[in-house]
Amino acid sequence: MSAMIKALTKQLDASLPFSRTTLLIGALWACAFATFVALGLRH
Amino acid sequence: MLSYLSEFDHVFGPLRLLHYITVRSVGAAITALFIGFVIGPIFIRRFRELKFGHGYIDERTGELGATYFDKKHTPTMGGLIIFVSVFFSAVLWAEPNVWTVVALFVYTALTVPGWRDDYLKVVHKNKDGIKSWEKIAWQTGATVIALGLLLWHPQSAAKIRELWVPFLKTAVIPHMHWSLLLGLIYLWIVGFSNAINLTDGLDGLAVGCTITVALVFGIMAYAAGNSIMAQYLLISYVPGTGELTVVCASLIGACMAFLWYNSHPAEVFMGDTGSLALGGLIGVMAFMIHQPLTLVIVGGVFVMEALSVIFQVGWFKYTRHRTGTGRRLFLMAPIHHHFQKKGWPETKVVLRFWVLSLGFALAGLATLKLR
């Protein structure tokens, strides 16, 4: 299982144009935007 | 979202400053500028590594291609630099409300097809980019969802239906039918997306003109969101739209940072990633602050560029139909290439168009008082 995850991670690293750190920052900011939307659309 | 910290001013006094739109706008512009400066070289280096450059400039400029050889390998997709800077900065500094959410939604939703278009063109060497129907589907989807949110939310439901025009003190149509509104917003979004796309043919031209539009819209959004100013200027008061000033300030900061790298000779082009989304953002904001027709004045350079192409193609087809030989109104369209053909250096054309843009901006601002 862990070997499969490692292989998938390696494949992901090779295929994505940005590093995992960048993607993590992106994901965190996506969460921040989701909060922004939730707060902005509440009545 | 930093505005929420102002509620803790009893703990730390200076936090009250975060309540003010002006303070947050300055913060947003500086943050976007900083992010743009930091990520600009990183993105450009990455784009170069991934060979995100193409020779479309040569094709668009035809015989002028020779002077653009140095641009053939300049990476495109620079719109991502603007997008990341605006998005991060606006989410950080703007207070969440329906207006800011919809503005950022439209900006994000239109960055995706623009990016896909550029990606297909430069990576998959697909000259046509995304299919027309796909682009139209994205634009229609973004418009429908944005309008749906605006009509659904109580803060915007009534206000978004009003149609205001410059020089008049009251709404021309106080309660527009949703279908008319949908058509108008769609027309503005698509029209300005294409107009910015056409303007994006010389280094710094489109982004420089976008800065002046964002500056004027920032002022107008502030006035529209402030009851005292709106009453004094006899413009429409739209509660909550003052926050769009923060979005505009982010846009100004991001565009300034992008201009740093896009200035002649450009290290990066904004591509469809930038033009499609920027057109959508300013198009939808124009309706939110009740200044749709003012955008036609403020964005005069974009309108001029789009009209030059329409007239050139129209006149060519008309004369070919009438006489058998197609004639051209301009030496080349869009109009900035006409002046290049006349011998003006690229930087001169860009600077003169910026001057024009400033003139259009002042004319747009004058409409605030002339009512």
HADDOCK unambig.tbl for C-alpha pairs under 7 A between the chains (distance, minus, plus):
assign (segid A and resid 33 and name CA) (segid B and resid 91 and name CA) 6.57 0.50 0.50
assign (segid A and resid 36 and name CA) (segid B and resid 91 and name CA) 6.83 0.50 0.50
assign (segid A and resid 36 and name CA) (segid B and resid 96 and name CA) 5.58 0.50 0.50
assign (segid A and resid 37 and name CA) (segid B and resid 96 and name CA) 6.91 0.50 0.50
assign (segid A and resid 37 and name CA) (segid B and resid 101 and name CA) 5.73 0.50 0.50
assign (segid A and resid 39 and name CA) (segid B and resid 96 and name CA) 5.92 0.50 0.50
assign (segid A and resid 40 and name CA) (segid B and resid 96 and name CA) 4.16 0.50 0.50
assign (segid A and resid 40 and name CA) (segid B and resid 97 and name CA) 3.72 0.50 0.50
assign (segid A and resid 40 and name CA) (segid B and resid 98 and name CA) 5.28 0.50 0.50
assign (segid A and resid 40 and name CA) (segid B and resid 101 and name CA) 6.19 0.50 0.50
assign (segid A and resid 41 and name CA) (segid B and resid 97 and name CA) 6.21 0.50 0.50
assign (segid A and resid 41 and name CA) (segid B and resid 98 and name CA) 5.49 0.50 0.50
